[in-house]
Amino acid sequence: MCGIAGILSKTPDHAIAERMIRALAHRGPDGEGIMDLPMAVFAHRRLSIIDLSDAGRQPMESYDGRFVITFNGEIYNYKELRAELAGYPFRSQTDTEVILAAWETWGEACLDRFLGMFAFAIADRKEQTVTIVRDRLGIKPLYYAEQNGSLLFASEIKALFAGGVKAKPNERMLAHYLLYGYYDHTPETFYEGVRSLRGGHLMRWKEGKSEIKRWWYLPDHVAPITHLKEEEVIATFRGLLDDSLRMHLRSDVPVGINLSSGIDSLSLFFELQRIAELSKLHIFSMGFADPAFDETTDIAGLAEQAGVPFHRVEITPADEERYRDAVSTALDQPYGGLSTIGYYKLMTEPRKHGVKVLLEGQGVDEMLGGYRYFTGPLYRDYVREGRWDRIGAEVRRGAQDRAPWHLWQSAMGFVETWHKAGRTAFQDGTAFLHHECLRPEWVARAQQVETPVFEAPFASAFQNALYRDTTATKLPRVLRFNDLVSMAFGLELRVPFLDHRIVEYAFSLPDVWKMADGRTKVLLRESMKGVVPEALRTRQKRPQSSPQTLWYKTALQENVAKVLRSDALRALPMVDAVAAQKSFDAFVHDPKQNNSFFYWQLINLLQVYRVCGL
């Protein structure tokens, strides 16, 4: 895990690459390297995880000098690949050198063999080409921009700015963000001309020209599974998860785990107890000062039972103002609010205890239907396919333990959920965005920007919703938040559920293994019978995992109002500050209003303009 940067040009400038990589010093506190090539300058900041010796320094050359790589990430099956490449004259024990050997042996086809998270650039001195690659799901970040006939790339946008790329607001992304609540959903960023190489894509550059192609496409690896028995489905999933976990534990430095009381991270923790020695594992958990949102009591008890060190970080209202700008600096673009600020504070802890690698349970909600708003697309499938048995079951479940006449109410609730699923103007399916805080003339212009349309490669509306969240909306932005925040403290974050084999398998299963009978993430819950304690295994996701809305109405009310009254906000070309203040006042005093995202948007938007110097 590291930070990478580079310049591709007929006349690459070493000094520019040096400025870029210095902007990423936090990503690699263990070393720095810069290498000049005829068509590029590659730069690297090292976070030593595997083979801590100097043999792991980057940029790294192949044994014959033909290929040069700068690499960020981990190839977890590097030992197995190394065995296949036994004829290669290895000079280190790193996974980096395994990539070089695999590229030289199999060419681009080697990507299909990699299990891991990665973003790397590899130069071919003989062909005078550079290929930049990002892992299947975009776990590791990679940004690029063109400038003066050169192409600059880096792990973070701030490095591109350090290299001289001008920061200018991207009006299209501002429209998508403020009108629809979408971000991280396209290759574009909030800065004009700065783009993200999408997950599963590569860019090939030669003689000043570049082309991008997709090297992994999830639908190509989804073959519907309908014939397996329940025990076979569970056994296959458990086998994939255990294999992924064993590989994600490969490290030459201490490993910890970020734990919440949700089924996702708890499944990792209890599986780890089954397959590994936990004596050196550290647990880190974020708790809120408000007991209604604090999940750490259960976790502390589990840690004590397992004899594992437990570290709790408490998030208070004061942390919102204390860390808000620091998180904005780390993330370069808008982010997710109080929960991300809390995550930043949590990341201040692991290095104090010698931990450099953390496991986390990301990805399950997106691929197994962990959010209640997925019920709308699911119901649309039921109606379209005439699955009256499932419709009847959902209606009866909605009226369970209630008077018979509530069947009618439940049926109407089914119809309402089905109907809402056909509408698109909401940011996460939970609430419609309010545009009254924006200037009407700006909204009129912004509405001329095309509405975000997401790829729908499957016949199922439910499957397409999962695919959207996994590849375009929810997961990409969470992966950005978590990578940049953890790497701000030189920490490697690993996500075992996002082993592509698990993702492909989950998408191949029928919907009843994801959402059914009022349950979410059915496959994971069924697989964890006898592993995770029943009370925790069957507990559903909290409706609100963060006290942001509550605190905006109470402890943080004045902080938010201060920003909404500020000259900086009034100066933004799209904000109607007076309307925003009135809207926030109504929000504070109306107990029925339970979504603070609209006001967080405005606060967070200021960071984009600060970065741009506007």
N, C-alpha and C positions, 0 to 999 in steps of 0.2 A: 504494500500500500504506500503510495507516494504521491508526488505532484509532478506533472510533466508539462513541458512547454516546448515550442519550436517555431522556427521560421522556414518556410519553403520558398525558395527564390533562386533566380539565376545568380544573384549577388547577395546571399544572406548576410545579415549584420550581426556579428557576435555580441556587440554591446547591447542591442535590443533584446536578444535572447537572455542575456545576463539580467537585465532589468525585469524581464518577465518572470524568471525563475525565482528571483529574490522576493517577488510578491507572493510566492507560494511557500516561503520558508516554513510556515506553520504545518504544512502537510508532510514535510520530511525533515525533522530535526536532527537526523542521524548522518546527514551528508549531502553534498551537492556535487553535480558533475555537468560539464558542458562540453560538447564535441562538435567541431566544425567539419562539415562535409561539403563536397563541391556544390550540391544543390540544396543544402539545408544546414541549419544549426539545431541540434537537439540539446535539450536541457532537462535536468532531473533533480528532484529533491527526494532523499531516501528516508523512508521509515522502515527500519530493519525488522523483519518478521521471520523470514526463512533464510538460513545461512547468514549469520550476522557478521561474517568476516568481510574483508575488503574485496574478496572475490565476487561479492554481490553488487559492487558499485555499478552505477549506470551514468550515462548511456553505455550499453554493452555491445561489443562486437562478436560476431560469430568467429569460430576458430580460424577461419581463413580470411577474415576481414571483409568479406563481401557484404554481409548484412549487419546493420546497426539498429538497436532498438532502444526506445525510452518507454517504460512500461509502468502503469499504475494498476494495482489490483492483485489478485491471487488466482493461480490455476491450481485448483485443489487436487486434481488427479495427476499432478506433475510426476509423482513417483511411478505410477503405472505407465505414463507416456515415456518416461526416461528408460524404463525397462524395454519398451518397444524400440527405442532409439539407441540400443546398446552399442551400435557401431560408431556413434558420434563421440569425438574426443572431448568430453565434458571437462571443464576446468573449475566448476563450482558445484554447489549443491542447490542452486536456486531454481525456482520455477521460471525465472526470466530466461535463463539459458535453454530451458526446455522449449520455450516458445521459439527461440532462434533455431534450434535443431529441428523442430517440427516444421517450421516455415521452409527451411532449406530442403527437408525431406519430402514433404507433402504439398508444399505451396499453400495457397489460400484454403485448400480443403482441410487443412489442419484445424481450422476454426470449429468444424463440426465435432472434433474430438475433445475440445476443451470443456471441462466442468469448472465454472468459476465466474468471477466478476473481473472485467478488464477493460482498460482503454489504453491503447498503445499505438505508437508510430514506428514503422519499420522501414528502413531505407535499404535499397538495393543499389550498391555502388556500380555494379556491372550494367544494369538496365537504366540507371539514373532515374529511378522511381521512388516514391514514398507512398506507403499505404497506411492509412489511419483507420483503426478498427475500434468499435465499441461493442461490449458484450450484449447478449441477446435481449435482456430486459432493461438495459441502461442503468445498471446498478452503479457503475462508475461513470463520472461525468466527463464530457469532452465538448469544448466550445471552440469555435473558429471564426475568423473574419479575414477579409481581404483588405490589403492596404498597400498602395503604391506598387501594384504588380506582384506583391508577395502575399502568401497565405500564412497567417499566424494561428496556432492552435495552443490550447492550454486546458488544464483541469478546472480552472475557474475563470470567470469573466474578468475579475480584477487584474489578472495577469495580462490579458489582452489590452486593457487600458494602460497598464504599465509599459506595454510595448508600443504605445502611441495611437491605438485605435480610439477614435473620438466617441464619446458617450452622447448619444442623441436619442430621445424617447421614440419608441416605435408606436406610432398611432394605432396601428392595427391591433397590437397586443393590448394597448390601453383600452380599446373598445371592447375587446373580448373579455377583459378582466372586469371592467366596470359595468358592462351591460349584461354579461352572462355569468361572471364569476369564474371563468376558465383561465388557467395559466399552466405553463409547462405542457401544453397539449399539442404543440406543433414544434417544428425545428426552430421557429422564430423565438427570440427572447424579447424582453422589454426594451432592448436597445437596437436601434436600426443598424442593420449590417452584421450584427452578432448573432450567430446561429449555434444551435446544438446539434451535433451528430446524433441521430436517433438510435435507440437500442436496436441491435440486430443489423446495423448498417456499417458500411465501410466507405472510405473515400480513397480513390487512387489519384495521385498527382504526378504529372510528368510535363516538363518543359512549360511550366506556367499554366497548364490546363488541368482541371480536376473533374472527376466524375464520381457520382455517389451511386451505390447500389445496395440493395438489401441482401444480406447473406443468410439471414434466418427470419422465417415468417411463421408465426405460431399456427395459423390455420393449416399450413402444410403438414403439420405434425399432429393434427387432431383427427383421430379415427374413432368415430362414435363406438363406445363399448356398451353393449346391451345384454350380452349373454352370460356374463360372469355372475357367480353366486356371491352372496353378501360376504362370506368369509374370504373369498378369493380377492374381492375388491379391497377389503381391509388389509389382508396380508400383503398385497402388492404395495399399497400406500405405505404401510409400516416399514416394509423393506426399503423403499425409496428414501423415506425420511431417515431411517437409521444409517443408511449408507451416506446420505448427505451430511448428517451430523458428524459421523466419524471423520469425513474429509474436512469439514469445517473446523475441526479441532486441531488440525495439523498446524503447528506453530512452534517456533523456537523461543517464544516469549509467553508470559502468563496470559491466560484467557479469562474473561468474565462474561456475565450475561446481564442484559437489561431485562428486568422482570416486572410485569404488571400482574393484576389478578385475572386477566383475560385468559381464555382457553389457549390462545396461540402461543404466547411465551411460556405459559405453564406446561404445555405439551413438550416444548423443548427441554424445559428443566427436568421433568420427570423421565423423559426418554434418556437424557444425559445420565441420570442416576442409574438407569438400567445398563448402559453400554460403556460407561467411562468412570474413572476414578475422579471424584469431585473434591478431594481434599484441598486442592489448590485453586478451585473455582471461587470467584467473588461474585456476589449478587449486588446489583445496583438498581435502585428503585426511586421513582419520583413520587413524592407525596404532597398533597396540597394542604395548606393550613386549615382549610374548611373540611371538617370530618365527613361531610356529605359526599365529598369527591375523593377522599383519601382511600387508596386501595392497599396501603402498605402493611396494615395489621396482619392480614392473612400471610403476606409474603414473609414477614419477620418470623412468624411461627414455622413456616415451611423451611426457612433457612436454619432455624434452630434445630429442628428435627433432623435435618440433613448434615448438621455440623459444618455449615458453610458460612463464611464471613458475609455479613449483610450490611450494606451501606445505604442509608436513606437520606435523600436530599429533599428538604421541605421547600415548597414554592409558596411564597407569600405575595400579597398584592404589591408590596414595595418592589418586588423583583421585575414587575412589568416596566417600570420606568428605569430601573437600574440597568437592565440588560437589553432593552429594546433596540437601542442604536448599535450595540455590539453585535447583536444577532443580524441586524440589517447589513452591517459591514461584512460579516461572515458570508451571508447568503447572496449579496449583490442584487437580488431581485425580491419582489414581494414574497412573503411567507405566511405561515398558517396561524399566527396569533399566539395566545398565551401558552398553548401547549408546546409550541416550538421554543418559546422563551424558557419554559420550564426544562425542556430537553437540553438547552444550552447550559443551564445551571447544573443539570445532572452530569454533563460531560466534563465539568471542572473536577470531578471526584476521582475517576479511575486511575489516572497517572499518579495520584498521591499514594496509591497502594501497589504500584509497580505493574499495573495492568495496561497493556497496549492493544489488546484485541478484545472485542465485545461481540457476543451473539445477540441476535434480536429476531422477533417473530413476525417481521413484515411480510405482507403478500397474501395472507390467508383470506382476509376480508374481501379482497378484490377477486380472487379466483374461485372462492367457495361461497360467495353470497353472504357476506357478514353484515351488510347494511340493510335496514328495513326497506329502503326505497327500491330495492331490487324486486320487491313483491309486485310492483306495478307491471314491469315487463313480464314477469312470470305469469301473472294473471292474463295478460294479453295473449300469451302462448296458449294458456288453457282454453280461452275463448276461441282463438283462431283454429286450434286443433280439435275443438269439440270434446275436450276432456272433462266431461260432466262429473265424473267421479271425483276428480281433484277439486273442481269448483264446489261441489257439494261438501266435500271434506273441509274446505277452507271456510265456507259459510257456517257449517255446524261448529267448527272450532271457535269461530268468532262469537258464537252464542253459547258456548260451553258454560255449564253451571249457572245459566241465567234463565229467566222465564221464557217459555216457548215463543212468545211474540217477539223476542229479541232476535229470532231468526231473520225477521224482515229487516231489522236494523243492520244486522250483519251482512245480509245480502246487498243492502244499499251501500254499505262500506266497501264491499268487494267491487261493486260497479264504480264507485268514486275512485278507488285506487287504480282500477283498470283505466279509467278515463284520464286521470292525471298523468299516467305513464306515457300518453301520447303527446304531451306538451313538453316543450324543450327549454323554456325560459327560466330555469332555475339552476343554481350552481352545484348543488349536490343532491337534489331531489327532496330536500327537507323544507325549503322555503323559497318563495319567489323573491327576486331582487327588487329593491325599491330604487327608483331613479329620481326621486324627488330631491335628492341631495346634489344633483348634477344640473349644470346650466342647460336649459332647453336647446339652445343653439348648438351646443357641443353634442348633446344626445342626437339631435337631428343629423349632424354630420357623421357621428359614429355609427348610426343605424344604416348608413350607406355601405359600411364595411360588411362583407359577407358574414352571415351567421355561421358559427362553427358547425361543421358537419363531420361526423365521425364515421370511420369505416365500419361497415356492418357485413362482415364476410360470412356470417352464419344465417341459417333460416330461422333460428330462434331469437326472439327479442331479448329474452333473458340472457342467452349466451352472448349476444352482442353487447349487452349492458356490462357484463363481466369483462368482456374484451376491451371495451372502452375504458373502464376504470383501470384495467391492468396495463394497458399500453399507451393511454392518452391523457387521462385526467387524474384520478386519485394517486395511483402508485408512482408515476413519474415525479410528481411534485414532492411526495413524501420522501422518495429516495434522494432527491436533491437536498431537501431540508436536512435529512439525517446524515448524508455524506459530508456536506460542507460544515455542519455544526460539529460533528465528531472529529473531522480532520482539522478544525480550528485548534484542537488540543492534541493533535498528533495521535489520534486513535483510529484503529482499523475496525470498521463495523462490518460484520458478516451476517448474512440473512439466509439461513439454511432452507427455508421454505421456498426460496426463489431459485433453487436448483431447477434448471429448465426441464429436467425429467419429471419433476413433481408437477410443474405448471402444465406441461403437455398432458400428463395423465389426468389431472383434475379437469381440464377442458374437454377431455374425451368421455367423461362420465355423464350419465343422465342427470337432469336437474334435481331428481329426488335425493341425490347424494350431496346436494348443496343447500337447497331450501325446501322444506316440506313440513307440513303439519305445525306451522308456527315456529319451527326451529331453523336456525341458521347454521352454516358450516357443518352440515350433517356428517360428512365424511370424517372430518377431524374428531368430532365428538364421539362417533361410533368407534373410531380407531383407538380412542383413549380410554375405553371401558376397561376398568381394572388397572389402569395406569395413573390417571388423574383422579383424585378423590371426587366422589359423585357430586357433592354440593358445588364444587368448582367446575366440574365437567359439564354440568347441565345449566349453569348460570348463563343467562343471556347478556349480550353487550349492554352496557349502561346507555340510556338515551343521550346523556351528556357526560363526557369524560373530563371536561374542563369547566371550571367555575367562571369562565370569562364573562358569560352573559350576566351571571349574578353579580360579579365584582364590578362590571361596568355600571350596574345600577346602584352599587353601594360604595365599596372601598375605592374603586377606580373612577368613580363618576366624575370627580373634579379633574383628574388627569386627562380624561377623554375630552371633557368640555374645554379644557385649556388648549388642547390641540385644535379643536374645531373653531376656537375663537382666534387662533394664531394668524399673524400676517402671512406666514409661509403657506398656510392652507388657502387663505383668500387669494393668494397669488397664482394658485394653480388654475390653468385655463378651463378646466372642466368642472370645477366645484362651485356650487352655489352655497357659500359658507353660511348665509343667514338661514337658508332652507335646511342645511345640515344641522344647525343648532336647534332649530324647531323640531326636526325629526328626532333628534337624540333626546330632547326633553320629553317628547311624547313616549318614546321608547322606555325611558326611565320610570315613568309614572303609570305605564300600562302593563299590568302583570301578564297579559296575554301575549305580549311581544317577547319572544324567547330566542331571537337570533341576532347576535351582535356583529355578524360578519360584515354588514353594510358599513358600520362605523370603523371597523378594523381596516377595511379596504382603504378608506380615506387616510387614516393614520399611516398605513404602510406605503401608500402611494408617494408620500413625501420623500421616502428614501430614494426612489427612482430619480426624482428631480434633484435631490442633493447630490447623488452620484454624477448626474449630468451637469451639475454646476449651474442649474437654472433657478 
